[in-house]
Every structure is written in C-alpha cells, then in structure tokens.
C-alpha cells in the first residue's frame, strides 16, 4: 500500500487549494489544535466545500459527499432512532431502489470533523419530529416564540388570543415536545 502524503499537500497537487491557503490553515490550526485541515479550509472558506470533500474522497479512496439538510429527502427518525444516529454518526438521507442511503461521518482520519455540527443537525431533526406531533396552533405559537423571538404578548396580538392563553398553550406544547424527545 502506497504511503500517502499529508492531505494538504495532496490538495495542493490536485489544484483544490494553493500553498498559501494551506499556510493560512496551518496558522489557524496553531490556535485551534483540535481542528483538522479539511475543517479549517472549510471554515476559512479557502475553497468550495463540495470540491474539497470530493477531492478528499478521491485522495482517501472513499466515497465522500458533503451532506447538507437539503439533501435529506426522508424523515430519518422513521428509520433509525436519534441515539443510534448519534452513536454511529450516521444519518439516513434517501431511499433509492428500495434501499436506504446512509451517510456516515468521521470515516476519514484527515477529513471533516463535523461532529458538533452533525449533533446539532440530528437534534434539529428530532426537534422537527417533536414539533410535527403538535397541533397547528401550538406549532405556530412555538415557531413565533422560539424561532422568530416574539414575546407572548406579540404572539397573543398576532393570533388574536390572550397572553394567558398563549402561555398555557406554549407550556403544554413544550411539555408534549419534551415527553416525545425523552421517549426517543
């Protein structure tokens, strides 16, 4: 098996980045030692994310994709529990020819370290599933309060009910969501 050069050198050889970009990434890494070169190149926007992940996949001889929320075409929680997704760093994202496609992270030693981002994404999927179980009115109140940052008074005025009713509906919706998330 041929020994490969550091990923930064390989990326320069492929023309994905310039030597100056790798130098910037290495300088950044001095103050962020837990970050990997692939992450840093992406964070600093020194090259296109899709081109970077594809090049890294070629270099490491792995099939690589830059999975984003828009790429998930199924409700992942229908196929795998949140705990299993986190434990295996896996996200089902599509069904093709009757088979579920799953994206695994951290398979590349020098690849993207997106664990925190993926954890947030999986939590967002779970939160969305919890919200989907709410009634239309409760869902609307939660969106206004926590996604648009409106006060209970502003929500009350917008939907035409009292602040006390907003408070009660919000409390019940949050309780239902909490119960669902704990059962996951």
Secondary structure, DSSP 8 states (H G I E B T S, - for coil): ------HHHHHHHTTSS-HHHHHHHHHHHHH-TTS-HHHHHHHTT-S-HHHHHHHHHHHHT-------GGG--S-GGGTS-HHHHHHHTEEEEEEETTEEEEEE-S-STTS---HHHHHHHHHHHHHHHHHHTS-HHHHHHHIIIIIS---HHHHHHHHTS-HHHHHHHHHHHHHHHHHHHHH-
